[in-house]
Amino acid sequence: MSAKCLDQQGRWRNKVVAFRMSPEEDELLETAVRLSGLTKQEYIIRRLQEKEVVVTGNPRVYKALKNELAKVLNELRRLKKGENVSEDLLEVIQLITVTMDGMKDE
């Protein structure tokens, strides 16, 4: 059994919530988590509660941005002329743009 954990309000986090995702949905979630700088648990909780996810620039976030931009560039290079860009790739590009715009204000 995992260790007991308190949240920011001093409440015990002892409930487990699980759900199924497709590999594509999982990759989008993992990308969003990496770019947020939060743990997956904290990211999912904030999104479910419709709280703002504030990204604070740190070396881990900058590295994630660099790696995600490299993946996007490779995917764009892979596409054949005239081929449409996938919705997932557009979503990742939008997430990177929003993250970088927010960090620009810091």
Secondary structure, 3 states (H helix, E strand, C coil): CCCCCECCCCCECCCCCCCCCCHHHHHHHHHHHHHHCCCHHHHHHHHHCCCCCCCCCCHHHHHHHHHHHHHHHHHHHHCCCCCCCCHHHHHHHHHHHHHHHHHHCC
